[in-house]
Amino acid sequence: MAQFTIDLPELIAKQLKDASNKIGVTPEELLLSSLQEKLENLDSDFTDAMKYVLKKNAELYKRLA
């Protein structure tokens, strides 16, 4: 597994610790889970945007072909 070191502002670090304690996981587990979710959404958001643009401009693409 790759390892990263990041510096967090004190407020964010406190919020992370509080949230992880609240749900019963380590701060690292909460960060990993949150990051995985964000990365999955980025792929989904890009795909949705691409489909929208292709559908919206389908007629133009046909005329240009």
Secondary structure, DSSP 4 states (H G I P E B T S, - for coil): ---------HHHHHHHHHHHHHHTS-HHHHHHHHHHHHHHHHHHHHHHHHHHHHHHTHHHHHHH-
